[in-house]
Amino acid sequence: MLFVRAKLALGCLALASLVIAGQAKKDDKAQKKEPEDKQVVSTKATKVTPAASVNFRKALGLPFDSLSTLGSRIDAARRKPDPVALAHAANELHVAEKVSVKTASVTSKQLLKESGELAAMRRQAAELKAQLQIANQMQFEEDHIKMLKENLALANAQVKSDKEYFDRNEEPTSKPRKVVVNNYTTQYLDIYVNGFYKVQVTPGSTQVITIEHRWNPTILKAYGDEDINTWGPRYIWGRFDKYTWNLN
C-alpha cells in the first residue's frame, strides 16, 4: 500500500513538473513575441496640461522665487526636448519637496523618470551620464539607475560601432527607413524622431522623413499649435522600409 502511494506521489510530481515546464515555455514564447509593427498607423491628438499652469510656490508653501518660473522651464525642456535641463528641474523640485515635505501635481520623481526615458530615447552618451549623476544625487530608484547604465552602454557601443564602420569605409548595416507623415489636421505639426526635431508639416499636407539611426524602436511624436495637443509617442520597429503615419 505504501509502495502504491509512493508511486502515485511520484506520478503527481512528474505531472506537475510537466505542467510547470509547459507553462514556462508558453511564458518564454510570450516574452519573445515580436512587438506590434504596422506599416500604416493613425494617431489622434491628446491634450496635455502645461507645467506652467502648476503653482509650485503655493502647492509647496515655499517663498522661493525660482519656483515661479519652474513650470515654464519644465515646458521649455520638454519642448526642446532637453533631458538634461529636465533632470536639473527635477533636482531643483526635489530639494523644494524635501524642505516643504509636500508635493505638487507635478513631482520630482515624475520629472526625473521622464527625463531618463527621453535620454534613453535619444541615446546620447553625455546626456545619459548627466542623468546618472543627478539620479545618484537624488538617491533615485535602483531600477531607474540600472536602465540609465544599460542605455549608456548601448550608446557607447553604437559610437564604437559607427567609428569602426567609418574607419573601414564600410556601408551601414541597415537600410534607412522612411516615414510618410500625413497631416489631416488644421494645425502646424512639429515632428520629432527619438527626441530630435525633424520637420514641420503644414495643415493638410504630407512630408517624408528619413530615419537615420540604426536601432529599434523608432519613436515618433508630434506637437501642435501652442503645444496643447500632442500626437504619440508612436513606436515603429523596423519590419518595413516605409511607414505611413496619419495624424488626425
KENUKE-756265 format. One record per residue: residue number from 1; z, x, y of N, C-alpha, C, CB in turn. Coordinates in pm, whole numbers, plus 50000, padded with zeros to 5 digits. Last residue first. Glycine has a CB too. Layout:
# residues N
NUM|Z|X|Y|Z|X|Y|Z|X|Y|Z|X|Y;
...
This chain:
# residues 248
248|46287|49541|56271|46278|49404|56323|46395|49373|56416|46275|49304|56207;
247|46092|49797|56157|46212|49768|56235|46196|49633|56303|46238|49879|56339;
246|45984|49942|55861|45963|49831|55954|46094|49796|56023|45906|49707|55881;
245|45859|50229|55743|45988|50173|55789|45960|50068|55894|46081|50284|55845;
244|45701|50368|55469|45684|50278|55584|45819|50215|55616|45575|50168|55555;
243|45617|50699|55349|45704|50582|55354|45665|50496|55476|45854|50625|55362;
242|45465|50927|55131|45452|50849|55253|45538|50723|55244|45305|50814|55280;
241|45528|51040|54894|45483|51131|55001|45478|51060|55136|45345|51189|54967;
240|45826|50939|54716|45692|50914|54768|45658|51015|54877|45680|50770|54823;
239|46074|51028|54660|45990|50995|54545|45845|50976|54588|46041|50870|54475;
238|46259|51082|54863|46152|51177|54835|46067|51149|54714|46208|51308|54821;
237|46457|50908|54947|46492|51013|54851|46375|51100|54806|46554|50951|54732;
236|46608|50767|55239|46492|50781|55151|46512|50909|55069|46357|50784|55233;
235|46827|50541|55402|46812|50661|55318|46680|50654|55242|46931|50674|55220;
234|46909|50447|55724|46824|50414|55610|46796|50542|55532|46689|50346|55657;
233|47194|50352|55919|47111|50454|55856|47035|50401|55734|47196|50571|55816;
232|46966|50118|56087|47001|50221|55991|47150|50248|55990|46925|50349|56022;
231|46952|50069|56428|46886|50037|56301|46917|50151|56204|46731|50017|56319;
230|47144|49928|56696|47102|50041|56613|47037|49988|56486|47222|50133|56578;
229|47207|49826|57030|47151|49795|56898|47114|49924|56826|47029|49703|56911;
228|47302|49957|57248|47383|49848|57195|47337|49812|57054|47376|49724|57288;
227|47161|50150|57386|47237|50192|57267|47326|50082|57209|47323|50311|57302;
226|46986|50072|57580|47127|50078|57617|47218|50109|57498|47170|49948|57679;
225|46751|49986|57330|46785|49991|57473|46937|49986|57492|46718|49874|57548;
224|46827|50144|57011|46750|50061|57102|46794|50078|57246|46761|49917|57062;
223|46788|50398|56768|46869|50343|56876|46779|50263|56969|46944|50456|56955;
222|46771|50454|56416|46704|50423|56543|46804|50362|56640|46586|50326|56520;
221|46753|50681|56141|46832|50593|56228|46757|50572|56357|46974|50652|56255;
220|46731|50807|55810|46664|50757|55930|46758|50667|56009|46534|50681|55892;
219|46768|51078|55611|46843|50966|55669|46780|50928|55803|46994|51003|55686;
218|46686|51203|55299|46642|51193|55437|46705|51066|55494|46483|51191|55449;
217|46935|51354|55079|46844|51249|55124|46794|51273|55265|46912|51115|55115;
216|46721|51637|54996|46750|51493|54995|46898|51470|55021|46707|51429|54861;
215|46522|51889|55160|46632|51844|55075|46647|51693|55088|46765|51917|55112;
214|46356|52021|55344|46319|52019|55202|46436|51979|55112|46268|52155|55159;
213|46232|51898|55664|46333|51961|55578|46302|51934|55431|46474|51910|55613;
212|46027|51749|55791|46008|51891|55762|46108|51948|55662|46015|51969|55889;
211|45859|51463|55796|45990|51512|55752|45974|51657|55711|46048|51425|55635;
210|45681|51327|56067|45680|51416|55951|45822|51465|55922|45584|51535|55973;
209|45589|50997|56173|45671|51118|56186|45666|51197|56055|45817|51081|56224;
208|45389|50781|56352|45401|50851|56224|45481|50978|56248|45261|50883|56162;
207|45439|50464|56506|45439|50610|56514|45452|50666|56374|45554|50661|56606;
206|45331|50165|56666|45353|50241|56543|45351|50390|56572|45247|50206|56437;
205|45463|49887|56867|45370|49996|56834|45414|50068|56706|45360|50096|56951;
204|45636|49704|56989|45515|49656|56924|45417|49764|56885|45448|49560|57011;
203|45769|49928|57229|45769|49794|57169|45634|49757|57109|45809|49691|57272;
202|45744|50279|57126|45740|50173|57226|45733|50036|57158|45619|50192|57321;
201|45950|50517|56996|45845|50422|56959|45852|50304|57055|45861|50374|56810;
200|46011|50859|57035|46039|50724|57083|45920|50635|57049|46067|50724|57237;
199|46125|51102|56789|46023|51040|56873|46074|50906|56926|45891|51020|56793;
198|46350|51261|56693|46211|51287|56657|46112|51230|56757|46182|51230|56521;
197|46672|51414|56693|46577|51325|56759|46434|51364|56723|46596|51328|56912;
196|46868|51442|56403|46785|51511|56502|46684|51412|56561|46710|51633|56438;
195|47003|51321|56192|47079|51360|56310|47001|51437|56415|47194|51440|56269;
194|46799|51267|56006|46912|51354|55971|46982|51409|56094|46863|51470|55884;
193|46607|51164|56266|46598|51200|56124|46706|51303|56095|46457|51256|56088;
192|46571|50895|56496|46641|51018|56456|46625|51039|56305|46791|51012|56495;
191|46395|50738|56754|46407|50759|56610|46471|50896|56583|46268|50750|56542;
190|46443|50492|56989|46451|50637|56967|46482|50660|56819|46560|50703|57059;
189|46250|50224|57101|46337|50274|56994|46328|50426|56982|46301|50209|56861;
188|46246|49976|57333|46203|50114|57312|46301|50177|57213|46197|50195|57448;
187|46206|49633|57216|46282|49745|57271|46212|49879|57248|46422|49748|57209;
186|46111|49419|57087|46072|49430|57227|46143|49547|57295|46103|49298|57302;
185|46000|49510|56749|46094|49458|56848|46036|49469|56989|46229|49534|56839;
184|45864|49633|56552|45831|49492|56574|45924|49428|56677|45839|49415|56442;
183|45747|49935|56498|45845|49872|56586|45801|49729|56618|45863|49955|56717;
182|45711|50123|56217|45655|50006|56285|45764|49938|56366|45592|49907|56183;
181|45656|50443|56119|45758|50358|56181|45689|50246|56258|45850|50440|56275;
180|45590|50620|55837|45524|50533|55935|45630|50436|55988|45402|50456|55871;
179|45662|50941|55748|45721|50807|55761|45646|50733|55872|45875|50815|55792;
178|45581|51192|55507|45552|51122|55633|45618|50985|55629|45397|51109|55655;
177|45691|51510|55382|45673|51366|55370|45645|51305|55507|45798|51301|55306;
176|45557|51823|55276|45621|51741|55380|45591|51593|55357|45573|51784|55520;
175|45611|51940|54943|45516|51890|55042|45588|51805|55147|45403|51809|54974;
174|45801|52226|54857|45783|52081|54857|45693|52038|54972|45919|52010|54867;
173|45806|52500|54887|45800|52445|54752|45777|52294|54749|45928|52477|54679;
172|45593|52668|55128|45711|52587|55093|45694|52521|54957|45737|52480|55200;
171|45432|52978|55033|45424|52842|55085|45553|52767|55048|45299|52769|55029;
170|45539|53313|55116|45510|53205|55022|45504|53070|55093|45615|53201|54910;
169|45602|53565|55218|45483|53494|55266|45440|53382|55171|45367|53592|55285;
168|45841|53675|55160|45738|53690|55057|45607|53623|55096|45787|53633|54925;
167|45987|53606|55385|45968|53748|55356|45858|53772|55253|46098|53809|55305;
166|45987|53326|55357|45920|53389|55471|45889|53535|55442|46007|53377|55597;
165|46141|53294|55127|46003|53245|55128|45924|53312|55240|46000|53092|55145;
164|46381|53404|55222|46312|53468|55110|46166|53424|55103|46382|53436|54979;
163|46447|53220|55419|46420|53359|55457|46343|53431|55347|46552|53434|55488;
162|46497|52991|55267|46387|52991|55364|46348|53133|55404|46426|52910|55488;
161|46724|53080|55123|46601|53045|55053|46481|53049|55146|46614|52908|54990;
160|46911|53112|55331|46873|53227|55247|46741|53202|55176|46983|53257|55144;
159|46929|52848|55422|46885|52955|55513|46836|53076|55434|47000|52996|55609;
158|47030|52728|55189|46900|52688|55242|46843|52793|55335|46911|52554|55314;
157|47280|52848|55167|47182|52869|55060|47041|52834|55108|47218|52786|54936;
156|47402|52745|55396|47381|52889|55385|47277|52922|55278|47514|52960|55352;
155|47405|52472|55325|47334|52516|55446|47304|52665|55439|47416|52485|55572;
154|47569|52477|55098|47430|52431|55087|47347|52479|55205|47424|52277|55077;
153|47809|52561|55215|47747|52644|55111|47600|52606|55093|47822|52628|54977;
152|47854|52341|55378|47834|52472|55440|47767|52567|55340|47968|52531|55488;
151|47898|52146|55186|47778|52136|55269|47749|52266|55343|47793|52022|55368;
150|48142|52239|55081|48024|52225|54993|47895|52219|55074|48037|52098|54907;
149|48304|52222|55308|48280|52353|55245|48157|52348|55155|48402|52397|55163;
148|48306|51945|55350|48251|52035|55452|48218|52171|55392|48350|52051|55568;
147|48436|51856|55116|48299|51813|55144|48232|51906|55245|48297|51670|55197;
146|48689|51973|55155|48607|52014|55040|48460|51978|55063|48658|51948|54911;
145|48773|51826|55375|48754|51971|55389|48667|52024|55275|48891|52045|55391;
144|48791|51575|55251|48700|51594|55364|48670|51743|55382|48761|51535|55494;
143|48989|51621|55062|48855|51581|55017|48752|51603|55127|48855|51433|54973;
142|49214|51673|55221|49156|51782|55141|49015|51749|55095|49244|51812|55020;
141|49238|51548|55554|49236|51526|55410|49161|51636|55336|49173|51391|55379;
140|49360|51782|55809|49292|51661|55761|49288|51659|55609|49149|51653|55819;
139|49494|51932|56004|49550|51915|55871|49493|51789|55806|49704|51908|55877;
138|49376|51997|56236|49431|51861|56230|49498|51833|56095|49321|51758|56256;
137|49285|52247|56167|49383|52234|56276|49453|52099|56269|49314|52252|56413;
136|49094|52177|55974|49214|52253|55934|49324|52242|56039|49178|52401|55909;
135|48907|52050|56136|48970|51974|56027|49098|52045|55980|48872|51956|55909;
134|48831|52266|56297|48901|52153|56358|48972|52070|56252|48802|52065|56436;
133|48707|52434|56106|48816|52483|56190|48899|52367|56246|48760|52568|56306;
132|48507|52268|56002|48613|52317|55916|48734|52364|55997|48562|52431|55829;
131|48342|52235|56227|48408|52119|56167|48526|52162|56080|48307|52040|56083;
130|48248|52495|56257|48333|52437|56362|48409|52316|56308|48247|52396|56484;
129|48093|52508|56025|48207|52600|56042|48304|52546|56148|48157|52741|56081;
128|47900|52317|56085|47991|52294|55973|48113|52385|55979|47917|52314|55841;
127|47767|52443|56296|47834|52315|56319|47935|52286|56209|47731|52202|56329;
126|47661|52668|56163|47758|52686|56273|47836|52558|56299|47685|52732|56401;
125|47481|52548|55973|47597|52626|55931|47703|52637|56041|47553|52765|55887;
124|47367|52225|55958|47364|52345|56041|47494|52422|56017|47348|52309|56193;
123|47315|51963|55847|47317|52085|55766|47292|52211|55848|47213|52075|55656;
122|47308|51700|55924|47225|51794|55998|47212|51929|55926|47283|51815|56139;
121|47493|51584|55747|47358|51531|55755|47262|51631|55819|47358|51401|55833;
120|47724|51723|55810|47668|51736|55676|47523|51690|55672|47751|51657|55574;
119|47762|51626|56069|47736|51769|56049|47675|51793|55912|47865|51851|56064;
118|47814|51357|56009|47699|51392|56091|47662|51538|56072|47728|51364|56239;
117|48051|51380|55865|47933|51323|55799|47806|51357|55875|47948|51170|55787;
116|48215|51483|56068|48189|51561|55948|48066|51512|55873|48309|51557|55856;
115|48222|51271|56248|48162|51398|56291|48129|51486|56171|48256|51472|56388;
114|48355|51079|56090|48220|51053|56140|48150|51183|56179|48224|50958|56259;
113|48602|51204|56058|48521|51173|55940|48376|51151|55980|48575|51048|55868;
112|48682|51209|56322|48662|51335|56252|48579|51314|56126|48797|51399|56216;
111|48698|50932|56383|48605|51019|56455|48577|51148|56380|48661|51051|56592;
110|48901|50841|56211|48766|50785|56202|48664|50878|56266|48760|50647|56270;
109|49115|50996|56310|49073|51009|56170|48931|50957|56151|49170|50932|56077;
108|49146|50903|56568|49102|51041|56548|49052|51062|56406|49217|51139|56579;
107|49015|50565|56610|49119|50663|56578|49060|50803|56559|49195|50621|56453;
106|48978|50281|56799|48905|50399|56751|49009|50508|56730|48791|50445|56854;
105|49186|50124|56875|49093|50067|56777|48997|50172|56724|49014|49951|56839;
104|49460|50365|56882|49371|50265|56944|49279|50210|56835|49288|50328|57062;
103|49802|50421|56782|49658|50442|56769|49583|50332|56843|49616|50446|56619;
102|50108|50606|56842|50029|50483|56836|49884|50520|56812|50045|50399|56968;
101|50252|50823|56914|50289|50759|56787|50224|50620|56778|50444|50748|56774;
100|50195|50981|57136|50218|50837|57155|50283|50770|57034|50088|50769|57187;
99|50157|51235|57029|50251|51216|57140|50293|51069|57150|50188|51263|57273;
98|49964|51179|56835|50090|51241|56795|50198|51221|56903|50069|51393|56769;
97|49756|51081|56992|49820|50992|56894|49956|51047|56850|49729|50973|56771;
96|49686|51311|57132|49739|51195|57206|49810|51099|57111|49625|51122|57280;
95|49587|51466|56921|49704|51512|56997|49769|51395|57070|49663|51622|57099;
94|49366|51307|56849|49472|51334|56751|49601|51378|56822|49426|51442|56651;
93|49200|51327|57069|49263|51198|57041|49379|51215|56943|49160|51099|56984;
92|49124|51594|57036|49192|51551|57159|49267|51420|57137|49091|51535|57274;
91|48992|51574|56789|49110|51659|56801|49193|51621|56924|49068|51808|56809;
90|48779|51406|56859|48874|51364|56756|49004|51443|56765|48812|51380|56616;
89|48648|51569|57040|48704|51442|57087|48808|51390|56988|48592|51337|57108;
88|48566|51766|56862|48659|51802|56969|48725|51676|57026|48585|51878|57081;
87|48386|51614|56710|48507|51668|56646|48610|51710|56749|48471|51787|56556;
86|48192|51565|56901|48261|51451|56842|48391|51497|56774|48170|51379|56740;
85|48099|51823|56945|48163|51750|57055|48243|51631|57003|48056|51702|57157;
84|47991|51860|56687|48099|51947|56735|48174|51879|56850|48043|52084|56780;
83|47784|51671|56657|47903|51662|56570|48019|51748|56618|47866|51702|56430;
82|47598|51500|56862|47661|51632|56865|47789|51627|56783|47691|51676|57011;
81|47271|51343|56886|47412|51341|56848|47466|51484|56836|47430|51265|56715;
80|47387|51193|57123|47310|51318|57135|47220|51343|57014|47405|51435|57154;
79|47544|50974|57068|47404|50951|57104|47322|51078|57102|47395|50886|57239;
78|47796|51081|57020|47728|51003|56915|47579|50994|56942|47789|50863|56905;
77|47850|51192|57267|47841|51280|57149|47771|51210|57034|47981|51325|57106;
76|47858|50962|57426|47758|51066|57454|47739|51157|57334|47798|51149|57577;
75|48081|50831|57314|47948|50767|57310|47838|50870|57332|47939|50656|57417;
74|48280|51019|57382|48252|50988|57241|48113|50927|57227|48360|50892|57183;
73|48272|50998|57658|48236|51126|57596|48207|51110|57446|48348|51229|57616;
72|48361|50740|57697|48223|50772|57737|48178|50904|57675|48212|50780|57890;
71|48627|50771|57597|48533|50678|57536|48388|50711|57569|48563|50539|57581;
70|48745|50960|57775|48727|50990|57632|48622|50900|57568|48860|50977|57557;
69|48813|50915|58032|48672|50949|58007|48643|50972|57859|48634|51074|58087;
68|49081|50860|58015|48996|50767|58089|48848|50791|58061|49022|50779|58240;
67|49203|51073|57898|49181|50955|57814|49090|50853|57882|49314|50891|57777;
66|49245|51249|58104|49133|51277|58012|49102|51158|57922|49164|51400|57926;
65|49481|51167|58223|49354|51134|58288|49235|51152|58194|49334|51221|58413;
64|49751|51027|58052|49656|51138|58055|49523|51096|58117|49633|51192|57913;
63|49963|50851|58025|49902|50863|58157|49793|50970|58166|50009|50892|58259;
62|49973|50620|57745|49987|50755|57799|49914|50766|57934|49931|50859|57699;
61|49941|50411|57560|50054|50410|57652|50081|50546|57713|50176|50361|57583;
60|49731|50368|57395|49826|50471|57355|49949|50478|57445|49758|50605|57352;
59|49601|50162|57530|49632|50147|57387|49738|50246|57341|49506|50165|57304;
58|49568|50271|57789|49651|50151|57768|49694|50139|57623|49574|50026|57810;
57|49402|50489|57736|49528|50508|57808|49623|50391|57783|49503|50525|57960;
56|49178|50374|57610|49267|50462|57533|49402|50481|57603|49199|50597|57511;
55|49012|50107|57598|49103|50161|57699|49209|50245|57628|49171|50046|57784;
54|48682|50092|57494|48821|50106|57449|48904|50170|57560|48829|50191|57318;
53|48426|50106|57579|48493|49978|57600|48640|49982|57558|48421|49868|57523;
52|48332|50347|57495|48371|50337|57636|48442|50205|57667|48247|50349|57725;
51|48240|50308|57243|48376|50360|57256|48426|50350|57399|48382|50506|57209;
50|48052|50004|57200|48067|50139|57254|48213|50180|57265|48001|50149|57389;
49|47977|49843|56906|48069|49836|57020|48090|49976|57074|48206|49772|56978;
48|47649|49740|56802|47762|49833|56797|47848|49815|56922|47713|49980|56785;
47|47447|49534|56596|47511|49557|56726|47633|49647|56709|47553|49422|56791;
46|47161|49616|56419|47305|49595|56411|47365|49624|56547|47369|49685|56301;
45|46837|49493|56327|46929|49557|56422|47074|49521|56392|46893|49517|56565;
44|46699|49542|55998|46728|49460|56115|46833|49530|56201|46777|49320|56072;
43|46438|49701|55822|46576|49707|55869|46591|49621|55994|46619|49854|55897;
42|46242|49747|55528|46261|49681|55658|46409|49684|55693|46208|49534|55656;
41|46020|49970|55351|46151|49908|55373|46157|49847|55513|46266|50012|55355;
40|45825|50102|55101|45820|50020|55223|45954|49948|55238|45700|49916|55217;
39|45916|50250|54884|45815|50308|54972|45803|50233|55104|45681|50311|54902;
38|46258|50291|54792|46140|50207|54809|46044|50269|54908|46181|50066|54855;
37|46488|50392|54592|46396|50460|54683|46267|50379|54691|46366|50606|54635;
36|46818|50409|54474|46704|50323|54511|46617|50394|54614|46753|50187|54566;
35|46901|50702|54279|46925|50605|54386|46799|50526|54417|46975|50676|54513;
34|46905|50726|53921|46849|50766|54050|46877|50660|54156|46697|50792|54038;
33|47186|50770|53719|47081|50680|53764|47034|50719|53904|47131|50534|53764;
32|47402|50910|53644|47278|50986|53658|47162|50900|53709|47240|51047|53525;
31|47597|50717|53622|47614|50819|53723|47483|50892|53749|47722|50918|53682;
30|47496|50571|53407|47513|50504|53536|47524|50606|53648|47638|50413|53535;
29|47511|50762|53206|47380|50711|53246|47387|50646|53383|47326|50611|53142;
28|47789|50788|53192|47707|50904|53229|47570|50859|53278|47691|51000|53110;
27|47859|50533|53105|47906|50578|53236|47823|50696|53285|48054|50617|53230;
26|47743|50538|52852|47696|50440|52949|47734|50483|53090|47755|50301|52919;
25|47896|50741|52736|47752|50762|52751|47694|50665|52854|47679|50744|52616;
24|48144|50615|52741|48126|50738|52818|47978|50765|52841|48190|50858|52746;
23|48100|50410|52558|48125|50376|52698|48102|50497|52788|48267|50322|52717;
22|48074|50562|52326|47962|50482|52372|47976|50445|52518|47948|50357|52288;
21|48330|50672|52311|48215|50761|52326|48095|50685|52379|48181|50829|52193;
20|48478|50437|52274|48502|50520|52393|48383|50611|52419|48630|50604|52375;
19|48373|50357|52025|48362|50267|52141|48377|50348|52269|48468|50154|52135;
18|48447|50572|51863|48306|50542|51882|48284|50455|52005|48250|50472|51757;
17|48725|50551|51879|48659|50672|51930|48512|50648|51957|48675|50788|51832;
16|48764|50309|51751|48800|50321|51893|48733|50441|51956|48951|50332|51909;
15|48685|50383|51494|48609|50280|51566|48637|50289|51715|48644|50139|51513;
14|48886|50568|51434|48745|50612|51437|48660|50514|51516|48690|50627|51294;
13|49109|50400|51440|49098|50514|51534|48955|50559|51547|49186|50631|51488;
12|49049|50231|51228|49061|50177|51364|49048|50286|51469|49195|50105|51381;
11|49058|50413|51016|48933|50342|51046|48934|50286|51187|48909|50230|50946;
10|49324|50486|51018|49222|50588|51047|49090|50524|51085|49201|50681|50927;
9|49433|50242|50947|49467|50301|51077|49364|50404|51118|49605|50366|51072;
8|49331|50209|50690|49297|50112|50795|49322|50169|50933|49378|49983|50777;
7|49452|50425|50562|49305|50421|50574|49262|50325|50684|49242|50379|50440;
6|49718|50343|50581|49675|50468|50646|49525|50469|50666|49718|50591|50563;
5|49715|50116|50424|49745|50104|50567|49699|50227|50644|49896|50083|50588;
4|49658|50235|50178|49563|50139|50236|49585|50125|50385|49576|50001|50168;
3|49891|50386|50140|49761|50454|50146|49656|50364|50213|49714|50493|50005;
2|50085|50191|50122|50090|50283|50236|49956|50351|50255|50202|50387|50218;
1|50000|50084|49878|50000|50000|50000|50000|50086|50126|50123|49906|50001;
